[in-house]
Amino acid sequence: MEKFLCVQDFYEAAKSKLTKDSNGSWEYFEGIPDEGWALDQNRKAFKRYVIRPRILRDVSAINLTTTILGIPASIPIGVAPTSKQALFHPDGECGVARAAGRSGAIYVLSTLATASIEEVAAAAPKTRLWFQLYYQKDIEVNKDLLIRAEKSGYEAVVLTVDCQIPANRLGFKRKPWKLPEMQEQQVPEDMDPSMDWNVVKWIREQTKMKLILKGILTGEDAKLAVEHGVDAIIVSNHGGRQLDSVMPAIDVLPEVVASTKSSNVEVYLDGGITLGSDVFKALALGAKMVFIGRTALAGLTVGGEQGAAKVLEILTNELDKTMALAGVTDLGSNISSKFIQNYKPFLSSDY
Ligand SMILES: Cc1cc2nc3c(=O)[nH]c(=O)nc-3n(C[C@H](O)[C@H](O)[C@H](O)COP(=O)(O)O)c2cc1C
């Protein structure tokens, strides 16, 4: 793993490995609908922001700690819920959850995981775990998942709100995914397209876990989420896997942050994060934490648990260096949108 110095090294090795698989794992990893515009723009959008560094500040000690939902967290980076991790490496969800714990990152387990709620909790007892819910048509399945997650010590339920129907993912049609033998998906993919804001109230009545909505892209919905008493919001376009023609997550972050300003609702972001400087930009624009999806999976694919831990280590070190070079020593009052400006090149060919 020594030769892997940046996340891009992991992406290249992961692509080269998965495209050789016959089981559709690369198509699943990419997962793009239509033209793959949103996936592409999620990454490019970060390049349209640059950092306004401040100088001659003592940066000999950089503090990456924060608090998430009232509990201290050692880094502002978490692992986003991604389904079927056994497609990429036998270590699967248990390995990535352990890697997250080693790095001080929160791990979000997908409803469509290839390890159970209980197995992941037992495999990663030191990791802060959240459970992502795809609200199912059968209400008893939802109840059972919530009860089991709460009983197993998961702190929060992350309700995904941008996937009531699956998108038109062409790769899945061209090369359908197939799980390795002995690996099972825990829950059938039977999402309820009639889900509405009543489900948010219903979940509150079922569980004491914190409630987070994942997949908000507008200030209007962020306001409604605040009114419905959620604890946090993840600004996300599902890594460009759902509606293709939408804004990159980083571009709508300021709008969502502004809509939640007078509340205690925390705002997080995912989509397109491959560098520590991406994390810095999101935090400066108002996110309390970011999540990584494919970046964690690239680590898993290449090196199992160790690979996932290594990408988290790389991102953390890059964030630490970015903060020091930008003159930011901590993530409290020290970081703000004053450290960011839009990139306006002189020539259109500079884009
Ligand atoms: C292979 C894969 C599977 C995913 N499965 C889920 C899922 O089960 N539930 C969910 O809410 N989001 C899922 N997502 C979306 C991620 O949680 C996250 O929003 C996205 O990956 C962030 O973008 P990034 O990959 O550019 O970091 C999945 C993403 C990928 C790449």
The ligand as a Tripos MOL2 file, in Angstrom:
@<TRIPOS>MOLECULE
LIG
   31    33     1     0     0
SMALL
NO_CHARGES

@<TRIPOS>ATOM
      1 C1        -21.6190    1.8310   -4.9850 C.3       1 LIG1
      2 C2        -22.4700    2.8590   -4.2810 C.ar      1 LIG1
      3 C3        -23.5740    2.4250   -3.5540 C.ar      1 LIG1
      4 C4        -24.3710    3.3690   -2.8700 C.ar      1 LIG1
      5 N1        -25.3950    2.9160   -2.0810 N.ar      1 LIG1
      6 C5        -26.1010    3.8020   -1.3440 C.ar      1 LIG1
      7 C6        -27.0740    3.3450   -0.4080 C.ar      1 LIG1
      8 O1        -27.2720    2.1480   -0.2240 O.2       1 LIG1
      9 N2        -27.7660    4.2770    0.2780 N.ar      1 LIG1
     10 C7        -27.5650    5.6230    0.1150 C.ar      1 LIG1
     11 O2        -28.2240    6.4340    0.7620 O.2       1 LIG1
     12 N3        -26.6190    6.0790   -0.7340 N.ar      1 LIG1
     13 C8        -25.8840    5.2020   -1.4500 C.ar      1 LIG1
     14 N4        -24.8940    5.6560   -2.2720 N.ar      1 LIG1
     15 C9        -24.6010    7.1130   -2.3220 C.3       1 LIG1
     16 C10       -23.5690    7.4850   -1.2580 C.3       1 LIG1
     17 O3        -24.1030    7.3770    0.0320 O.3       1 LIG1
     18 C11       -23.0950    8.9390   -1.4320 C.3       1 LIG1
     19 O4        -24.1970    9.8000   -1.4630 O.3       1 LIG1
     20 C12       -22.2360    9.1480   -2.6790 C.3       1 LIG1
     21 O5        -21.4380    8.0110   -2.9540 O.3       1 LIG1
     22 C13       -21.3470   10.3780   -2.5150 C.3       1 LIG1
     23 O6        -20.6200   10.6470   -3.6550 O.3       1 LIG1
     24 P1        -19.0950   10.1710   -3.9060 P.3       1 LIG1
     25 O7        -19.1770    8.7130   -4.2920 O.co2     1 LIG1
     26 O8        -18.6530   11.0430   -5.0050 O.co2     1 LIG1
     27 O9        -18.3480   10.3750   -2.6200 O.co2     1 LIG1
     28 C14       -24.0840    4.7470   -2.9710 C.ar      1 LIG1
     29 C15       -22.9700    5.1670   -3.7030 C.ar      1 LIG1
     30 C16       -22.1630    4.2350   -4.3340 C.ar      1 LIG1
     31 C17       -20.9440    4.7250   -5.0780 C.3       1 LIG1
@<TRIPOS>BOND
     1     1     2 1
     2     2     3 ar
     3     2    30 ar
     4     3     4 ar
     5     4     5 ar
     6     4    28 ar
     7     5     6 ar
     8     6     7 ar
     9     6    13 1
    10     7     8 2
    11     7     9 ar
    12     9    10 ar
    13    10    11 2
    14    10    12 ar
    15    12    13 ar
    16    13    14 ar
    17    14    15 1
    18    14    28 ar
    19    15    16 1
    20    16    17 1
    21    16    18 1
    22    18    19 1
    23    18    20 1
    24    20    21 1
    25    20    22 1
    26    22    23 1
    27    23    24 1
    28    24    25 2
    29    24    26 1
    30    24    27 1
    31    28    29 ar
    32    29    30 ar
    33    30    31 1
@<TRIPOS>SUBSTRUCTURE
     1 LIG1         1 GROUP 0 **** ****
